[in-house]
Amino acid sequence: MMFFRTKAAIVLTLAFVPPVLAADSPRSTAPKKIIVIAHRGAHREAPENTLASLEKAIEIGCDYVELDVRRTKDGALVIMHDSSVNRMTNGKGRIADLTLEEIRKFEIKGRHGPKGAGLKVPTFDEMLDHAKGRMKIYVDHKQAPPSDVLAAIQRHGMLHDVVIYGNVKTLREYKKLAPDVWIMPGHPDSIADIESLCRDLKPETFDGNVVEWSRSQVEAAHRSGAQVWIDNRSNLDSEAGIKQDVELGVDAIQTDNPAAVLKVLKSMGLRGGAAK
C-alpha cells in the first residue's frame, strides 16, 4: 500500500488475538485488543521484506507482517515493494522483466550491516512457510494474478491467516475466487462511499492513513460491518498518539516502529507482559 517511509505496521483490532495463539484466524470473536503489524517486517532491525525482517518481527512480538507481492517474468511470486530490484539489491532491472533465477543472483543491500549480509529476495512461498503458525500475513497486492497469490496461500493452509490489500477491481477478483478471504480496500472519500462499498464489495476491513479518517467515518464502517485498519504516522507512535488512535475508534494501526509501539502499548496495559 502507499505508506510513509518513516512508518511501520501495527494493528488494533476487535477480531484478533495474540500471535501465541497461532491457530486463531481473523474471524476470532475475542475482545478488542491492540494487535501489532510490522510494515515490510521489522525493517529497522533487518532489511525490509526479507526473511530476516519477518523473523525479527516475530521476535519482537508482532502479530502481522505486511508484505508486498510481485510476479517475476517466469511466474514466480517474490516479495519486493518496488517494481525494480534497484533500490534493495546489488542488481538492476524490473521484477516483471527478470526470472527468479536472475533475481536470486542478487543480494540485498542496505544500512543493516551484518544483519543484511547475504540475504536474497525471498519468494512468497518462503515467507508463508516461515510465518505459518507463528505470524499472520498482511498481503499488499502489488503485481501478480490473484489466482497465483491465492494458490500459494492455500498451499500453506493460511487462507484464514491473511488479509489482502489492493484496489477494488483486484479485490473483487479475490472475493470471486475465494469468498472467505479477508480483503481491505483503501479509504473511501465519504460516509456515503463507505456504505456503498460495503454493500457492493463487502470488505472485512478498510485501510487508510490515520489523518484521512474521522470518528464518524469509522463509525459508519462499523455500522456497515467493516473494520478500520489505519496506517499510523511516525509522530503518532507514542503514548499520546496511540490514545488518539484508540479514541478514533479504529480497529487497526500499522507502523514502521513496532518495537517502540509495543513498548507504549504494554505501558498502557493494552498488551500482555512487561514492556521491553
WOHUTA-V614968 format. One record per pair of residues at least 4 apart in sequence whose C-alpha atoms are under 7 Angstrom apart, sorted by the first residue. I is the first residue (numbers start at 1). J is the second residue. Records with the same first field share a line. If there is no record, write none. Layout:
BEGIN
I: J / J
END
This chain:
BEGIN
1: 140
6: 234 / 256
7: 232 / 233 / 234 / 255 / 256 / 257
8: 38 / 39 / 254 / 255 / 256 / 257 / 258
9: 36 / 37 / 38 / 39 / 253 / 254 / 255 / 256 / 258
10: 35 / 36 / 37 / 38 / 252 / 253 / 254 / 255 / 258
11: 34 / 35 / 36 / 37 / 229 / 251 / 252 / 253 / 254
12: 33 / 34 / 35 / 36 / 250 / 251 / 252 / 253
13: 32 / 33 / 34 / 35 / 251 / 252
14: 31 / 32 / 33 / 251
15: 26 / 27 / 28 / 29 / 30 / 32
16: 26 / 28 / 30 / 35
17: 21 / 30
18: 35 / 63
19: 63 / 134 / 135
22: 133 / 134 / 135
23: 133
24: 28
25: 160 / 161
26: 160 / 161
33: 270
34: 270 / 271
35: 63
36: 62 / 63 / 64 / 258
37: 62 / 63 / 64 / 65 / 66 / 254
38: 42 / 57 / 62 / 64 / 65 / 66 / 254 / 255 / 256 / 258
39: 65 / 66 / 254 / 255 / 256
40: 48 / 49 / 65 / 66 / 67
41: 48 / 49 / 53 / 54 / 57 / 65 / 66
42: 46 / 53 / 54 / 56 / 57 / 258
43: 47 / 48 / 53
45: 53 / 56
46: 52 / 53 / 112 / 115 / 116
47: 53 / 110 / 112 / 116
48: 53
49: 53 / 67 / 79 / 80
50: 54 / 121 / 122
51: 55 / 122 / 127
52: 56
53: 57
54: 58 / 65
55: 59
56: 60
57: 61 / 62
58: 62 / 135
60: 259
63: 135 / 136
64: 135 / 136 / 137 / 138
65: 136 / 137 / 138
66: 137 / 138 / 139 / 140
67: 79 / 138 / 139 / 140
68: 79 / 80 / 81 / 139 / 140 / 141 / 142
69: 77 / 78 / 79 / 80 / 124 / 139 / 140 / 141 / 142 / 143
70: 77 / 78 / 79 / 80 / 142 / 143 / 144
71: 75 / 76 / 77 / 78 / 96 / 143 / 144
72: 76 / 77 / 95 / 96 / 97 / 98 / 99 / 100
73: 96 / 97 / 98 / 99
74: 99 / 100
76: 100
77: 123 / 124
78: 121 / 122 / 123 / 124
79: 121 / 122 / 123 / 124
83: 94 / 95
84: 93 / 94 / 95
85: 89 / 91 / 92 / 93 / 94 / 95
86: 90 / 91 / 92 / 93
88: 108 / 109 / 110
89: 106 / 107 / 108 / 109
90: 106 / 107 / 108 / 109
91: 106
93: 97 / 98
94: 98
98: 102 / 103
99: 103
100: 104
101: 105
104: 120 / 121
106: 120
107: 118 / 119 / 120
108: 116 / 118 / 119 / 120 / 121
109: 116
110: 116
112: 116
113: 117
122: 126 / 127
123: 127
124: 128
125: 129 / 152
126: 130
127: 131
128: 132 / 156
129: 156
131: 135 / 136
136: 161 / 162
137: 161 / 162 / 163
138: 162 / 163 / 164
139: 162 / 163 / 164 / 165
140: 164 / 165 / 166
141: 164 / 165 / 166
145: 149
146: 150 / 173 / 174
147: 151
148: 152
149: 153
150: 154
151: 155
152: 156
153: 157 / 158 / 159
154: 158 / 159
158: 162
159: 181
160: 181
162: 182
163: 182 / 183 / 184
164: 182 / 183 / 184
165: 183 / 184 / 185
166: 170 / 171 / 184 / 185
167: 171 / 185
168: 172 / 185
169: 173
170: 174
171: 175 / 183
172: 176 / 201
173: 177
174: 178
175: 179 / 181
182: 204
183: 203 / 204 / 205
184: 203 / 204 / 205 / 206 / 207
185: 206 / 207
186: 206 / 207 / 208
187: 206 / 207 / 208
188: 193 / 194
189: 193
190: 194
191: 195 / 217 / 220
192: 196
193: 197
194: 198 / 221
195: 199 / 220 / 221 / 224
196: 200
197: 201 / 202
198: 202 / 203 / 224
203: 226
204: 226 / 227
205: 226 / 227 / 228 / 229
206: 226 / 227 / 228 / 229
207: 228 / 229 / 230
208: 212 / 230 / 231
209: 230 / 231 / 232
210: 230 / 231 / 232
213: 217 / 218
214: 218 / 248
215: 219 / 248 / 249
216: 220
217: 221
218: 222 / 228 / 249 / 250
219: 223
220: 224
221: 225 / 226 / 227
222: 226 / 227
227: 251
228: 250 / 251 / 252
229: 250 / 251 / 252 / 253
230: 252 / 253 / 254
231: 253 / 254 / 255
232: 236 / 253 / 254 / 255
233: 237 / 255
236: 241 / 242
237: 241 / 242 / 261
238: 242 / 261 / 264
239: 243 / 264
240: 244
241: 245
242: 246
243: 247
244: 248
245: 249 / 250
246: 250
257: 261
258: 262
259: 263
260: 264
261: 265
262: 266
263: 267 / 275 / 276
264: 268
265: 269 / 270 / 271
266: 270 / 271 / 272 / 273 / 274 / 275
267: 275
END
